[in-house]
Amino acid sequence: MIYGYVRVSTDKQDCDNQKLGVNKKAEELGVTVQKWIEDHGISGTKEPEERLLGKLLKKIQKDDTIIVSELSRLGRNLYMVFRILDMLAKKEVKCYSHKDNFKLDNSIESKVMAFAFSLAAEIERDMISRRTKEALERKRQEGTVLGRPIGSKSKTRKLDDKEKQIVEYLDKGLSYAAIARLLGVNRITLRKMVERSGLENHRKNGDKFTERDNKRKEAQKDKLIVKAVSNDTVLLDNELLSLYEKCHYSLPNMAKEMNISWYNVKSLLKKRNLYDKIKKINEEQRVKMKNKIAD
């Protein structure tokens, strides 16, 4: 099987130029690429296992051929490229590169060439990176503001063109969640737009919505009490304190006895205004324990 492998680091690039080189090399060898393996938007610093290349290396067999435009497409550092070539050599797989004019076989010459090409590519990338950083630092020292200019971002915001429609929905008494679903946006995005545009006064029955939200929050708090049951009966305050004493003054033991979470036990005690009493009981128990140890 003849494989052509191409890789680009960003989605803005394409593999066409690399394919031209691979096909040209295939013509020189008198073969045709039978299957293409393409890694789009994948950095060469990633291990082969994190790329489609890794799957190819696993399934490739003896006497198969891989053609690349240049060895740096296999990896972005010397040791990775050399490791991949060593793996191919052990499997007796042929590898050719167009720009480097490289051929992999078991000879020492091909291994030395692979080492030299990879080292040269790595040094070149390192120099480019250093030159770029030096240029940016010089720009900063000169007072140049790097990055996108302030205000270059689009001044039109999401939903700005939907203001009239939103006002109609608000006047009809629809909730933020309902309007957001109709417009296909997040509820928070809609709420921010309403606040930014000063459209809150169009919210019909606003007090009613607030009252409904408060009732919902109160109902959620009441769920804690419903969970804190024993034999399907909500425990009274004195029963909760007795249970706390029975559980050796331990909230985790109390939670285990009531078959609810420790957090729910704590929330329940706070809602019943019993948490301060519990803390006072704990302090008394600590004093008794200290006195007992002293005796």
N, C-alpha and C positions, 0 to 999 in steps of 0.2 A: 504494500500500500504506500502511495506517495502522499505525504501530508504537507500542506503549506501552512505555516504558523505566522500570524501577524498580531501585533499588539500596539495599541495607542493608549497614552496616559490619560487623556481627557476625552469627554464626549464630543467636544468641538472638533477634534481631529477625525480623520477617516483613514481607512486602511488601503485605499485605492493605490496610493503611491508604492506602498510596500508590496502589494499584490503584483504590480507591474514588474518590480525587481525579482520577485519570487518566480513569476512566470518566465521571465527572461533567463533566469538560471536554469529553470526546468528545460527550456528549449536547448540550452547549451549541453545539458546532460542527455538530451534525447528522450525525455519523459514528459508526462503530463500530470499536473496536480489533480489527484482524485478526490481529496477532501480538504476543506479549509477549516482551520481552528482559529477563531478570532476572539481576542480579549479586548473588549471596548472599555475605555475609561478605567483601566487597571494599571496601577503603578508597577514598574518592574522591581520595586523593592519588596513587593509582596512575595511570599514563598510560592513556589509552583503549585502547592496543594491548595492555595487560595485562588487559583486561576484555572481556566479551562486547560491550560498547559499541563497541570497536574494529572487530570484525567487521561490526557493523551499519553503521558509518560507511563501510566499504569498499564494501559492496554496495548501499547506498541510492542511489536514482536520482532524477532530476528529477521534481518534483511529488509525491514521497512526503511523508509527514507523520510527525513524531515528537512524542508527547505525554508530558510528564513532570509529576510532582507539583509540583516546584520546580526552579529552575535549579541549585541546589547538588547535585542528584542527578547532574548531568553531571560535576561536578568540585568539589574542595574549595578551589580557589584561583582568583582572578580571571582570571589569564592562561590557565589551562587551559580555563575555561568560554568565554572570549572566543574562543580559538583554535578550539574545537569549533563555536561558532556561526558563526564566519567560514567554516569549511569547509562547513557546511550551506548558508550563503548562496551560496557560489560554486557549489554543486551545484544551487541553486534548490530546496532542500528546506525545507518549512515546519516550524516548531517552535513548540509551545505549552506553556505551563506553567500548572498549575492555581492554586497559591497566589499566584504572582507576577502572574497574569493577563497573562502576556507572550506576544507574538506576534512571530515572526521573519519579516521580509521584507527587502527591499533598502533600505528607508527608513532615513534617519539616526536617526529617532526610536527605532526598535526597537533599533538598535545602542547608542544612549545608554542606553536602559532596561536592556539586558542588562548593560552596564558597571555601572550603578548597583546593580542587584539583586545581582550577583556581589560587588561591593565591600562592600555592606552585610552579606551573609552571611559573608564572610571576616572582617570586623571583629568581628561577633558571636561567631564561633567563637574568635577570638583572645582576646576578653574573657573568655569562659567558661573557656578554658584557663588564663588568668592568675589568675582568681578561684579556680579549683580548686587551683592550685599555692600560692597565698597561704594558703588555708585549711589545706592539708596542712602547710605550714611552721609555721603558728601552732599546730597540734596537736602538732607535734614539740617546739616550744619549751615547750609546756605539760607535756611529759613523756608524752604519749599514745603508746603503742606502736602503730604502724600495721601493717597487714597482718593475716593470720590469726593468732588467738591460739595460743600454744604449747599443744600437746596437743589442738587441735581436730580434728586429722587422725584418721581412723578408727583405733582401737586394734587392730582385727583386721587381721592381715596375711595376705597370700596364703599358702595352703597350711596355715594354722593349723588348719583343720578337716579336714585330710587326714593328720594326724599318725599315727593308727592304721594307715591304709592304707600310709603310707610305711614304718612300722616293719615291717609284714608283708613288704613288698618287700625291705627291707634284710636281714631275717632269711633270706630265700630266696636271698640272694647276688646280687641284681640290681645292676647298676652305676648310678651317678648318671644317666648318659645315658639308659639304658633306662627308669628310673623317670620321668625328666623327660618322655620321649616319651609314656609311658602317661598322665601327668597333664596333658599339654598345656602344659608350662611350660618355661622355659629351665633348662638344667642348673645355671647359676650360682645362679639363684633357689632351686633345690632344695638345693644345697650350703649356702647361707647359712642356710636354714631348719633343716637338720640340725644345723649348728654352733650356731645360736641355741638350739635345743631340747635340745642335749646328746644327740643320738641317734647319735653316731659309734660307740659301742660295739655298736650293732646291725648295723654293717656287717660282714657275714659274710666271713671270709677277707680281712680288710683288708690283711694282709701280702702276700697273693697279688696283690691289685689294685695295691699299691705296686710290687711286683716287675715286674708286667706294664707299668706306666707307665714304669719305668726302662728296661726292655728296648726299649720303643717309642722313647724318647728316644735311646737308644744306636744304634738302627737308623737314626734320622734323621741322626745324626752320620756313620754309616758311608756314607750316600748321597753325602757329599762326596768320599769316597775313590773310590767307584765312578765318580763323574763325572770324577775326575782321572786319565784314562787316555790312553795313547798306543798305538795299534795294539792296542787291547783288552787291554793289560797294565798293571796298577797299577805305577806307577814306584816304585823303591826310593829310600831316603833320599839315597844318593850320586848317583843319577840326577837327582833333583830339584835338588840343588845344582849339578850340571853343567849342567842345563837353565837354571838361573838365571844362571849365568856366560855361557852361550851367548846368552842374551837380553839381554846387556849390563847385567846387574844391575838389571833393571826388572821389577817384578811385573806391571804391565799387559801388557808384551811376553810375559811368561811365560804369563799367562792366555790371550793370543791364540794362542800356540803350542799350548797344551793344549786350546783350543776350549772353555773354561769361563769363568765370570765371575771378575773380580778378587777378589771377596769369597770365593768358594769356594777360590781359590788360597791366600788368607791363612788361611782356616779350616783348610785341609789342612796348611799349614806349622805352624800352632799345635798341631794334633793330633799331628803327628809330632815336636814339640819342636824344630823347625828354625827357627822365626821369630826366636829370639834370635841364632842363627848368621847368619841373613840380615842382621840389623841390624848385627852385628859386621863382616860382609863389606862392607856399605855404608859403614861408618865408615872401614875400611881403604882403600876406593876413593876416598873423599873426601880422605883424607890424601895418597894418591898423586897425585891430581889437583892438590892445592895445591902439592905439591913440584914437580910438573912445570911448573906455571905460574910458580913462583918461579925455576926454572932458566931 
